[in-house]
Amino acid sequence: MDIITVKSLTFHGKHGFYDEERVKGNQFEVDISAGGSFKASVARDDLSATFNYELAEKIARDVITGPPEKLIEKLCFKIGEQIFHQAGNIEELNVTVRKLNPPFQTKAAYAEITMKWKR
C-alpha cells in the first residue's frame, strides 16, 4: 500500500467547549494520511489515479474555518468523512486534529484526536 501524508496544515478556528474559545478562537493543525494503490499515477501523470491532497486541504480548511464546534472529535470526524467519501480511490485514511495551546491551567503544546477510516 502506498501512503501520501500531509502534515501540520494550520488554520485559525473558533472551536472549543467554552464560549470564550468559540469567540476568540485558537490555532488548529490537521494531519492527513491516505493509503491506496497510487503507482498507476506515475506512468500517466494522472491526478485522478492518486490521492488529491489539494482536495483534502480544502475540506480541512472549510471545516476548521467553518461554523464553531465544541469538540475536536467532531472536527476530525467531519474532515475524515468528507475526504473518505469524496476520494474514492483511497483504501485507508487517518486524520489527526490538533488544538494548539489548549486552555489548561498547565502549559500544554496541544490536544489531539486521530480517527481512521478503512474500506
VOBA-1610 file (N, C-alpha, C; in pm, whole numbers, padded with zeros to 5 digits, always signed):
BEGIN
Met+00084-00118+00000Met+00000+00000+00000Met+00088+00124+00000Asp+00052+00219-00085Asp+00122+00347-00091Asp+00054+00444+00005Ile+00133+00531+00067Ile+00081+00626+00164Ile+00122+00768+00123Ile+00027+00858+00120Ile+00055+01000+00099Ile+00012+01073+00226Thr+00101+01157+00278Thr+00074+01228+00403Thr+00092+01378+00384Val+00001+01453+00442Val+00011+01598+00452Val+00015+01629+00601Lys+00118+01700+00644Lys+00138+01726+00787Lys+00121+01874+00821Ser+00061+01896+00935Ser+00055+02027+01001Ser-00008+02137+00917Leu-00118+02105+00849Leu-00198+02212+00789Leu-00246+02298+00905Thr-00223+02427+00901Thr-00251+02513+01016Thr-00358+02616+00982Phe-00459+02621+01068Phe-00573+02711+01047Phe-00613+02775+01180His-00675+02890+01171His-00737+02952+01288His-00885+02918+01284Gly-00938+02868+01395Gly-01079+02833+01400Gly-01137+02870+01535Lys-01267+02885+01538Lys-01337+02925+01660Lys-01413+02807+01718His-01336+02712+01770His-01393+02589+01824His-01349+02570+01967Gly-01432+02507+02046Gly-01396+02474+02182Gly-01519+02456+02267Phe-01502+02391+02377Phe-01614+02363+02465Phe-01664+02490+02534Tyr-01572+02583+02561Tyr-01608+02704+02634Tyr-01643+02818+02538Asp-01741+02899+02580Asp-01789+03009+02496Asp-01675+03098+02448Glu-01582+03130+02537Glu-01470+03218+02502Glu-01388+03163+02386Glu-01371+03030+02383Glu-01295+02967+02274Glu-01366+02986+02140Arg-01499+02981+02143Arg-01576+02994+02018Arg-01586+03140+01974Val-01546+03234+02060Val-01543+03375+02023Val-01401+03415+01981Lys-01305+03384+02065Lys-01165+03423+02042Lys-01097+03336+01937Gly-01123+03207+01944Gly-01061+03114+01850Gly-00926+03063+01898Asn-00869+02977+01817Asn-00743+02913+01850Asn-00679+02862+01721Gln-00554+02820+01730Gln-00485+02759+01617Gln-00507+02608+01620Phe-00532+02552+01504Phe-00552+02407+01488Phe-00459+02357+01379Glu-00411+02235+01397Glu-00333+02168+01294Glu-00405+02041+01253Val-00390+02005+01126Val-00451+01884+01074Val-00345+01805+00998Asp-00336+01675+01028Asp-00252+01581+00953Asp-00346+01485+00882Ile-00314+01453+00756Ile-00396+01362+00678Ile-00304+01262+00609Ser-00331+01132+00629Ser-00257+01026+00560Ser-00357+00937+00488Ala-00333+00918+00360Ala-00422+00836+00278Ala-00342+00721+00219Gly-00401+00602+00225Gly-00337+00484+00169Gly-00417+00428+00054Gly-00345+00379-00044Gly-00408+00320-00161Gly-00303+00271-00258Ser-00344+00240-00379Ser-00252+00198-00484Ser-00236+00315-00580Phe-00128+00389-00565Phe-00109+00514-00640Phe-00002+00503-00748Lys+00056+00386-00769Lys+00165+00372-00867Lys+00120+00398-01010Ala-00006+00372-01042Ala-00056+00395-01178Ala-00048+00543-01215Ser-00052+00630-01116Ser-00046+00773-01144Ser+00090+00815-01199Val+00194+00738-01169Val+00330+00773-01210Val+00345+00769-01362Ala+00301+00661-01423Ala+00317+00643-01568Ala+00235+00744-01648Arg+00121+00781-01594Arg+00030+00869-01670Arg+00029+01014-01622Asp+00103+01044-01514Asp+00094+01177-01451Asp-00053+01214-01431Asp-00126+01122-01372Asp-00272+01134-01362Asp-00313+01158-01217Leu-00359+01279-01189Leu-00401+01314-01054Leu-00519+01230-01007Ser-00605+01189-01099Ser-00721+01109-01058Ser-00683+00967-01015Ala-00558+00926-01042Ala-00512+00792-01004Ala-00434+00793-00873Thr-00436+00906-00805Thr-00365+00916-00678Thr-00453+00991-00578Phe-00399+01025-00464Phe-00472+01099-00362Phe-00454+01248-00386Asn-00562+01316-00411Asn-00558+01460-00437Asn-00556+01533-00302Tyr-00438+01566-00255Tyr-00429+01629-00124Tyr-00471+01775-00127Glu-00485+01833-00246Glu-00543+01968-00255Glu-00691+01964-00213Leu-00762+01860-00254Leu-00900+01840-00211Leu-00905+01823-00059Ala-00813+01744-00004Ala-00810+01721+00141Ala-00783+01851+00216Glu-00693+01933+00165Glu-00662+02062+00230Glu-00784+02151+00229Lys-00857+02155+00119Lys-00976+02240+00110Lys-01083+02194+00208Ile-01103+02065+00219Ile-01202+02012+00314Ile-01161+02048+00456Ala-01035+02026+00491Ala-00988+02059+00625Ala-01004+02208+00653Arg-00967+02292+00558Arg-00980+02437+00573Arg-01125+02476+00594Asp-01215+02422+00512Asp-01357+02456+00523Asp-01414+02416+00659Val-01374+02301+00709Val-01426+02255+00839Val-01368+02340+00953Ile-01237+02359+00953Ile-01174+02432+01065Ile-01212+02580+01064Thr-01226+02641+00949Thr-01263+02783+00945Thr-01415+02802+00941Gly-01488+02692+00944Gly-01633+02697+00935Gly-01700+02717+01070Pro-01827+02681+01077Pro-01906+02701+01198Pro-01842+02636+01322Pro-01854+02701+01437Pro-01793+02651+01560Pro-01848+02515+01602Glu-01757+02432+01651Glu-01791+02303+01711Glu-01732+02302+01851Lys-01790+02226+01941Lys-01740+02219+02078Lys-01623+02123+02093Leu-01620+02015+02013Leu-01520+01910+02032Leu-01431+01893+01910Ile-01301+01870+01936Ile-01210+01842+01824Ile-01245+01708+01761Glu-01310+01619+01836Glu-01354+01492+01781Glu-01450+01515+01665Lys-01540+01611+01679Lys-01636+01639+01573Lys-01567+01698+01451Leu-01469+01784+01472Leu-01392+01840+01361Leu-01323+01728+01283Cys-01258+01639+01355Cys-01186+01528+01293Cys-01282+01440+01214Phe-01394+01407+01273Phe-01494+01322+01207Phe-01545+01388+01079Lys-01578+01516+01085Lys-01631+01586+00967Lys-01529+01588+00854Ile-01404+01615+00887Ile-01298+01618+00785Ile-01281+01479+00724Gly-01268+01378+00809Gly-01246+01242+00760Gly-01360+01189+00676Glu-01482+01210+00721Glu-01598+01162+00645Glu-01602+01223+00505Gln-01579+01354+00497Gln-01585+01420+00366Gln-01473+01372+00274Ile-01353+01363+00326Ile-01241+01315+00242Ile-01267+01172+00197Phe-01305+01086+00290Phe-01322+00944+00258Phe-01428+00923+00152His-01535+01000+00157His-01642+00983+00059His-01614+01052-00074Gln-01532+01155-00073Gln-01502+01226-00199Gln-01380+01171-00271Ala-01290+01107-00199Ala-01169+01050-00260Ala-01188+00899-00268Gly-01260+00855-00369Gly-01300+00715-00380Gly-01187+00618-00408Asn-01070+00667-00446Asn-00961+00576-00479Asn-00868+00549-00360Ile-00903+00597-00241Ile-00821+00564-00125Ile-00883+00446-00050Glu-00796+00365+00008Glu-00841+00247+00082Glu-00842+00271+00233Glu-00751+00356+00278Glu-00740+00387+00421Glu-00716+00536+00437Leu-00763+00589+00550Leu-00746+00730+00579Leu-00725+00748+00728Asn-00627+00828+00764Asn-00605+00870+00903Asn-00609+01022+00905Val-00687+01076+00998Val-00695+01221+01015Val-00666+01252+01161Thr-00577+01347+01182Thr-00547+01396+01316Thr-00579+01544+01321Val-00651+01585+01425Val-00677+01727+01450Val-00613+01761+01584Arg-00538+01868+01582Arg-00461+01911+01698Arg-00501+02054+01734Lys-00544+02075+01858Lys-00571+02211+01908Lys-00445+02257+01981Leu-00383+02364+01930Leu-00261+02414+01990Leu-00293+02497+02114Asn-00208+02489+02213Asn-00223+02566+02337Asn-00363+02557+02395Pro-00409+02436+02430Pro-00544+02424+02486Pro-00555+02502+02617Pro-00677+02543+02652Pro-00696+02630+02768Pro-00690+02555+02902Phe-00572+02509+02937Phe-00549+02442+03065Phe-00482+02540+03161Gln-00482+02506+03288Gln-00402+02583+03384Gln-00255+02547+03369Thr-00228+02428+03321Thr-00092+02381+03298Thr-00058+02400+03151Lys+00063+02446+03124Lys+00105+02465+02985Lys+00106+02331+02912Ala+00046+02330+02793Ala+00045+02210+02708Ala+00060+02254+02563Ala+00138+02182+02487Ala+00160+02216+02347Ala+00032+02199+02264Tyr-00040+02089+02290Tyr-00162+02063+02213Tyr-00241+01949+02274Ala-00366+01940+02228Ala-00452+01823+02250Ala-00487+01773+02110Glu-00492+01641+02091Glu-00519+01590+01957Glu-00605+01465+01960Ile-00671+01444+01847Ile-00751+01323+01823Ile-00711+01269+01686Thr-00701+01137+01675Thr-00679+01072+01546Thr-00791+00973+01524Met-00850+00978+01405Met-00953+00883+01365Met-00910+00815+01236Lys-00960+00691+01216Lys-00921+00611+01100Lys-01044+00562+01025Trp-01030+00556+00894Trp-01133+00500+00806Trp-01069+00393+00719Lys-01145+00288+00687Lys-01093+00181+00601Lys-01209+00124+00520Arg-01184+00099+00391Arg-01286+00040+00304Arg-01287-00110+00320
//
